[in-house]
Amino acid sequence: MNKLENVKNILKEKDLDALIILSDFNRRYVSNFTGTSGALLITSKESILVTDFRYIEQANEQAKGFEIVKQTKDLIATVGELIESKGLKEIGFEGPHVPYDTYEALNAFDFNLTSVNFDIDKIRQVKTQEEIEIIQHVAKIVDDAYEYILTVVKPGMTEKEVKAYLESKMLHLGADDTSFDTIVASGYRGALPHGVASDKVIEKGDMITLDFGAYYQGYASDITRTFAVGDPDPKMKEIYNIVLKAQEEAVKQAKAGMGCKELDAVARDIITEAGYGDNFGHSLGHGIGLDVHEAPVLSFKSDATLKVNQCVTIEPGIYVEGLGGVRIEDDILITEDGCQRFTNSSKELIIL
């Protein structure tokens, strides 16, 4: 069953005449259309993409099997009038992704609105073989970029310089863009889990955490590696080994049918037993796909269960204010009896 057929099943499940898809990621997922403005109208028999004159040619090339309708007014007005012209009454929309003013504009028309919540997002969690191959490729890009940056970093460089070299290399390797704002956190700044690159100068003995990712053909990768420039503080070596143990054990145990909460506990218990439980303040990981952060969330708060062909990250960390931090992250594919790593660059403590 293809993506569109899976989405059409929502119509049957919720007894809807049609479904409006406005969010960028879901619109692209269902139609392959990459334009920045457009709406999908899906019925049991029709698949329509509404967009403006800028994207008509692009839409015809990308959205195979869709009827392309050129908007005549603003997007929502065109979609609303199209629904009324077809006599459709029970209409689903992506409640969590639709701004209130957009909802109000849709609600002014003569049809009934029902939120389908995160139903399309849930379908996106389980990847097709084509999606898996693309994510595998973009993971190879970040692996290669990491191997490159190890040949570049040296004391006296700023974190922003490291970021520039790293992002340039990913583009050179074929990435379409970075998947988020690259984190380069050296020395004491390693205690900042989201310490984006600053003007701080890298010093001998600094541990450096790099958290970066790339986009390729719409799909994201997300990797974190921590290494040292010169011999680091012995306490940081100890922390590194704790995080590495927790990360590798979580990767080892990840498999379909395992609760996200259960997998989070595998790594969290190791870190807690080592005395650093209060220094691991975020979840173990998250799904990746068209969005670099998507469901499922591997958290102690989550009731979700891992499924075959979900792509998720495993990224425990320890952060000690005034000293520094360590995070290690891989992208993995969940399989029936385990997982497959997509990011394969070394996780041993590298000291340059």
N, C-alpha and C positions, 0 to 999 in steps of 0.2 A: 504494500500500500504506500502511495507517495504522500508527500507533504500536504498537498491540496486535499486529497481524499481524507486524510486524518483530520484536517480542519473542518471539512464538511460534516464529519461525524458529530461535531459540536451542535450543528443544526438539529440533528435527530435527537440527540441527548437532551437538549433544552427546548425542543418543540418551537424552533425559530424559523421564520421565513427567509431571513437573510442575516448576514454578519458583516459589520463594517470593521475594517482593520486600518487603523491610522498610525500606529506606532512604527518607527523606522525599522527596528529589528524584525518585528513580526511581518511587516509588509515585504521586506526583502526575503525573509525566510519562505514565505508562501509563493511569491511571484518571481523572485530573482531580480526585481527592479531595484536599482541602486540610486535612483534620483532622490533628492532631498524633500520633494513635495509630492504627495499623492495619497490616494485612498483606495482600498480594495473593497468591492462589494461582492460578497460570495453568497450565492443561493445554491440550491440543490442541483440546478441545471446550468447556471451561468457563473462565469468568473470575469469580473469587470475591474479594470484599473482606470481610475479617474486621475488625470494630471493636467498640468498646464502646458502651453505651447512650447515651452523650453525643452520638454522631455518627451514629446510625442514620438520622435524618431527613436530615441533611446528605449522608450517603453516597448515599441514594436519589436526591437531587436532582442530585448532581455526577457520580457514577460510572455513567453511562448504559451499559447493556448488561452490567453486573456483577450477579451474585447477591450480595446483602448478607447476611452471616452475623453474628449478634450473638455476641460472645465470652461464654462461660459461665464460664471460669476466667481465668487470666492469658492474655495474647495468644499466647505461644508454645505453651502447653499446648493451647489451643483449636485452633491451626493443626496441631499435631502429631497430635492425635486425629482431626481432619478428614481429614488425609492417610491415616492408618491405616484409617479407615472406608471410604475409597474404594479401598483395596488398591493404592495407588501405591507404587512401590518406589525408583525412581531419581529423586532430587529435586535440583534445582539451587538454589543459594543465592548471594547476593552476598558472597563471601568477604571482599573488602577492606572492606566496610561493616558486617560483622557482628561485634559484640564476642565475645570468647572464651566468656563465660558463656552467651551466647545460642546459640552453636554447640554448647556442651556440652548445653544443654537440648534442642536439636533432635536431637542425636546419640543421645540416650537412647531415641528412638522406633525402631520397627521399619521403618526405611527407610534407604537409602544416600544420603549427601550428596556432591554434587560442586560445587565452586566454579565459577561462571561468570565469575569475576574482574570485569573492567570492561566486559563485553560490552554491558550496557544503557547504561552511560555513553557508550560509543562510538556507539551508535545515536543518543543525544541530541545528539551533536556536529553532525550535519547537520540543520538546522532546516526545519520545514515552512513553508509560506507564511503560515499563521496566526501561528506563532511569530515569524517575521521582522517581520510588521506590528506585533506587540506590542513587540518590541525597538526598532523604529524609533520608536514612540510614546514609550517611556520614555527614549530618547536625546534626543528633542525636549524632554522635561521638564528634563533636566540642562542642555541648551543654554540654555533660557529662564532657568533659575535662575542660570546664570553671568552672563548679560546683566544680570540684576537685581542680583547682588551687586556688580558693578562700580559701581553707583550708590550703594552703601551704605558700602563700606569707606573708612576714613579713618584717619590717624594718631591714636593715643590709644585705639583700640578694642583689645580683647584678641582673641586667636585664638579663644577660646571664644565670644565675642560674634559673630564672623563665622560660626562654625559654626552657631550658633543661628538667625541670620538665613537662612542658606543652606538649612538643613534645613526650617525653617518654610515657606520659599518653595516647596520641592519638594512638600511636602504640599499647599500651597495650589494648586499646579498640577495636582494629581491623583495624585501618587505615593501608594502604599499604605504605604511605609516607605523608609528608607534601605537601601541594599544592603550597606553596611559602615560601619565607624566613620570618619566624615569626617576627612580629613587637612587641617589648616591649618598650614602651616609657613612662618614669616616670618623674614626676615633670616638670621642664622647657623643657625637651626633648619631652614632649607631643605636643609641637608646631611643631614638625617635622612629617608631615603626613606619611612618610615612614621611621620613626626612628627605624631601625632594632636594635635588642638587643645589648647593649653595656656593658662596665664594670662599668657603673654608679651604685652606691649603692642607693637602695631605702630608702628614709627617711620618718619619720613620717610626715603626712600631704600631702604626694605626691598623686596626681591623677595618675593612671596608665592606659594607653591605650594598650590593647592587640588586635592585628589584626592577625588572624591565620586561617589556614584551613588544611584540610586533603584530601587525595585521597583514594578512595575505589573502586575497580573494574574499575579503569580508570576515575572515575568521581570525581569532586572537590566540596568542600564546602569552604565558606569564611565568617567569622564572626568577628565582632569587638565589644568589650565591654570595657567600661571605668569605673573604680571603684577607691576608695580611701583607703589608708592605714593611719588611723588616720584622724582627722577632717581637711578637706581641706580649702583652702582660700575661703571666701564667694563669691568672684567673679567667681571662678571655679564652685561653686554650681549653680550660676546663669547661667553660660554658659551651664552647663550640662542640666539644665531644658529646655533651648532654643533648644538645639540639640535634646533632647528627644521629644519635642513637634513637631519639624519639621519632625523627622524620623517617628513618629507614624502617623502623618497626611498624609505623603506620602504613607505609607503602607495602610492606610485606603482608600485612593482614587485610588490606582493602580488597573487597570482593562484592559481587552482587548479592543482595539480600541482607547485607550488613547495615545496621542503623547508622545514620550520620553521627548521631550522638555517641554511639558505641565506638566508632572509629576515632572521633575527637578524643575520647577518653584514653585510647591506647597511647597517644602521644602525651596528653596532659598528665596522665598518671606518672609517666617516666620523669617528666620535668618537675612535677610536684614532689615526688619521692627524693629528687636531688636537691630540694630546698628552694626551688625557683618558681613554684606555682603562681605566686603573686606577680611574677614578672612575665607571665604569658597571658596577655590580656585580650587577645583576639581569637577568632575561631580557627580551626585547623585548616580550613580551605573553603573552596567554592567551585561552582561549575564554571566552565569556559565554553565559548562557542562564538556566535556572532557578537555577543557582548563579553567583555573580559571578566565581568563579574555577573554571573547568573546563577539560578538555582541548579542543583541543591546547595544549601549552605551546610558545611560540615562543622556543626556547632553543638555544644552541650545543651542548647535550647531547641534543637531541631528534632522533629518527629519523623523526618523523611527517611526513606530506605534507599540505598544505592541500587541502581539498575544496570543491566548489561548495556554497554555502549554509551554510558554517560562519561563525559570528560570532565575531570575535576583536578583541583590543585591540592597538594599536601604541603603545608608551609608553617610548621611550628616555629616559635622564636622565643628568645629570652632577651629582655631589655633592662639594663641596670643604669639608672640615672647617674651621671657623672663618670661612668666607666665606659659604657658602650653597649653594643648589642649584636646578636647573631640571629639570622633567619636563613633557612634553607628551604627551597621550594622546587617541586617538580610538577609537571603536568602529566597526568596518567589517564589511561582508558580503563574503565571498569569492565572486567570480563566475568564469566560465569564462576570461575574458581580462583580468581585473583585479579591482577591488573597488569597492564603493559605500560612501562614508562615511555613517554614521548621525549622528555628532556633527559639527555644522557651524559652531559658534561660532568666532569669529576666533582664529587662532593667532599673529597678529602681536604683537610686544611692546607691550602697552598700558601706558602710564604715566599714572596718575591724578593 
